[in-house]
Amino acid sequence: MTRQNPSLTEPQYFILASLMDGPLHGYGIIKAAERASDGRLRIAVGTLYGALERLERAGLLAADHEEIVDGRARRYYRLTEDGIEALGREALRMQQAAAVVIGRSRDAGAAPA
């Protein structure tokens, strides 16, 4: 994002992750994020479109194309290069944070030396 690469929120992370395989429309993003989080994350429509707008303003995703379905415009979004980089940084940050806890969990049962 623009402020010294702040962490992504969980919905932002899964929104960006849902676009890794290519452009999706809003409902497709919601379902992909739900699947990727094993159903733990359910993004409401209002939350999604606010997040998409913020992520687009930050340059992490962009509108790809639109199509008309049942008389309504369906906009598809895609990751930008900055979005791919931000997603990778966030995944690495979370991996490093998890390693601290996992390492301490293993040591928690060991007797002091």
Summary of the structure (lengths in Angstrom):
residues: 113
radius of gyration: 17.3
end to end distance: 44.5
largest distance: 70.8
contacts: 285
relative contact order: 0.16
helix: 54%
strand: 17%
